[in-house]
Amino acid sequence: MLFPDVHSAASLTVSPDRVQHFTSDSVSLTCEGNFTEWRVRKFSEDGRLSDCRRMTGSTCNIDTSESDTGVYWCESGSGEFSSAVNITVQNDGNGPILVSPVHPVTEGASVSLSCSLKTQKILSNVFFYHNDKLIQNDPRGELKISAVSKSDEGFYKCQYSGRESAQSWMSVKVTVSGADSSSSPVWLMVGLVCGVSLIIILLLLLYRCRQSKCKSLFFSCCIREFIYYIHFNYSHIYMYPDLMTLNISGTIYT
């Protein structure tokens, strides 16, 4: 179950920082932000919404069981929400878990995924899968991605000694480059100038139409008068500066 990333003044930190956990693990979920009242909420796999029962200040403490699998987020007393995170509890006591980050990974950053047993944290000869496709059989038991890209986003799982972990979604957060972000105000200013210029042109056109002596084909006549007006009064200024001092107006008749 996946919830979208929500930009907010509130945030949620999970310790240990991984999606999957073994049963009876001690997991803490801590709310952070400039608020005094917090609650941690959970949306479970069976569709039930509940609150953390063991809140100590801004921290929810869980001794994990299978029923703790779900989506968690923080909510402040004033209604601010943090981004939601997935928590999965392994129901096979002898099976491995995938150690993967609980929060989205920023594009270009490095990330390491590993496989772990409850009795053995470091494993070797592990198979890693991305979207059910085998991508690596690493004797070190670790999958390293030096520079994460959007194509690395997806479901991951590991396999050790014929047993598979649950799969977890790794999200990649794309950042806007400095060049793109700095150009946005420029384009905004260009659009504003163009919009103002268009309004001025339309007002001039309306004024010329009201001054027009055309009786037939009123709209086309106004446009021709306007074009003549612009051409006559402005295009010759650079060739004949003296025209700027003359009060000349032209009218086209049909």
Secondary structure, 3 states (H helix, E strand, C coil): CCCCCCCCCCEEEEECCCCEEECCCEEEEEEECCCCCEEEEEEECCCCEEECCCEECCEEEEECCHHHCEEEEEEECCCCECCCEEEEEECCCCCCEEECCCCCEECCCCEEEEEECCCCCCCCCEEEEECCEEEEEECCCEEEECCCCHHHCEEEEEEECCEECCCEEECEECCCCHHHHHHHHHHHHHHHHHHHHHHHHHHHHHHHHHHCCCCCCHHHHHHHHHHHHHHHHHHCCCCCHHHHHCCCCCCCCC
